[in-house]
Amino acid sequence: MSRLTSLQALVKNTTSNVVLIREDPKSTKPISTFDYNDLNAYVLVVVGLGHPPEELVGVYDDIAKRAQARDSIPLRDIQPICRKETLVTLQGDENLARAMELFGSGIHRILVTNFQGEVVGILSQLKLMEFFWNEGIHFRVIDELYPKLMKELEIGSQQIIAVK
């Protein structure tokens, strides 16, 4: 998939804001993802504002030169500049508490699979929060939390560190 078609897929995919990358068109298992963070990383490299680690300077330079020459760049070639979290999958019949536990560990997206291991959906932290916000009335325990202050729920750190 070229950068143009990947970008088009990302922009048109408003439900999950992510494109699944597969080894080849016939493969059913994703090997990575492409999202707006990856697009931002790519743009920063192309305009010369990316700050690569020493071992990736050559990769950054190559991508920038190819982009400025308007060459087609496969997503596989830009993967080294993208900071990826581990692809996590859950079967569609898995308990929602397990998904919340994974989100609590720092995962931002979960690939939902069928029994054959094929991805049938993507659950994001944002979609889960949107669900609870919109459907909270059906979950009395959650609905009772909305009027409470974060301090009352003891959410967040007591010690705040800020960097300018």
N, C-alpha and C positions, 0 to 999 in steps of 0.2 A: 504494500500500500504506500503510495507516495505521500509526501507531506500535504499536498493539496487535498487529496481525497480523504486523508486522515483528519484534516482540519474541517472539511465539509461534514464528515461523519460526526465529529465532536460537536460542532455547532448545531447540527440537526438533531442530535440525541439529547433532547432537553430533559428526559426523564431521569437519567443517571449521571450526565455530564462526564462520561467516560466511554472510551472505545476499547474493546477487548482486542488484544493482539494474539494471533494464533501463529503457529509455526508455518503453516501453509493453508491455502483455501479449503482443503479437505479435512483438516484437523478439527476436532471438536473440543479440544482442551485449550484454554488460553494459557499463554506463557508470560504475558505481561499486560499492562494497561497503558493507555495514553489519555491524559486528562489536561485540564487547564494549567496545572502546575508544570507539567512537561512542556506545554506550549510556551509558557512564560520562560522556562529555562532555555528553550530553543531560541526564542526571540532575543534574549539577553546575549546569547552566544553570537548570534548573527550580527547584532549591532555593536558587538565588542565590549559589552558591559559584564559579561560572565567572568567570574573569577575561578578558574579551574584549579584543582589540586595539581601539584607539579607533575604527577604521572599522567594527567589527562590534557596537558597543554597541547600536544600534537593533535589529539582528537578534536578539541575545541577549534583549533586553527583550521583543520581540514573541513569541519562542518561549516565554519564561517565562510571559507573560500568557495565551497561548493554552493552555498546558499546565495552568495553575492554573484556567482556566475549563473545563477538561476538553474542549476542542475537539479534533477529530481533526487531527493534524498529519502531512502527507505527508512521507516521507523526503526528498523533494526540498527541502523547506523547511528541514530541519536540516543539509543538506550543508555550508553555510558554517562550521558549528561543528566539523565533523569534520576531523581532520588526516589527509589521505589520501596514501598513497604511490601511485605510478604503477601502473596495472594492467598487469601483464606477462603475456604469453601465450607458451606454447610448444606446438607440435603434439605429440600423444601419442607420435609416433615419434622425438622429439628425444632426443639423448644426455643421460643423467643428469648427466654432467659439466657440461653447459651450465646445468642447473638449479642445481647446487652453486655454479657461478661467479656466477650471479645472486643466490643467497642470500648469498654472500660480499660482494657489493656493497651489502648493506643491505636487499634486498627480503625480505619476510617470507612472501609468498604468490605462487604462480604459478598462473595459470589454464591448464589443459590443454585444448587444442582438438582437434577433428577436422579433416579436410581442408577442410571447408566453413566453418571458423572458429567453429563453435558450441562453447561450453564444455561439456566432458564430465566435468570433474573439477577439483579444486583440490588443489595440492600445497603444503603448508606446511613451514616449517623443522622444526617439531615432528614432523610425520608422517615426514619424511625421516630425522630422527634416531631416531625410534622404529623405523623400518624397519631401519636399520643396527644398532641395539641388539639387536633381536630376531633379525635374520638375519645378524649378524656372523660367526657360526660358518661360514657359507657363503662368506665373503670373508676368507681367511686374512690378508691384509694389514691389514684393519681389525681383525680379532680380535686380532692381535698388538699393536695400539695400546692396547687396554683396560687392561692392567695397568701401563702406563707412566704416570709422573707428568707433569702438564702442563708442569712445568719441563723435563723431558727432551725433550718435544716442542716446546719453545720457543713455547708458546701463551700469549698474553696479553702484557701490557705489563710491562716491567721497572720502570717508574715508575708508581706508583699515586697517583691523585688522588682524594680523598674529600671529599664535601660533606655537612655535617650538616644 
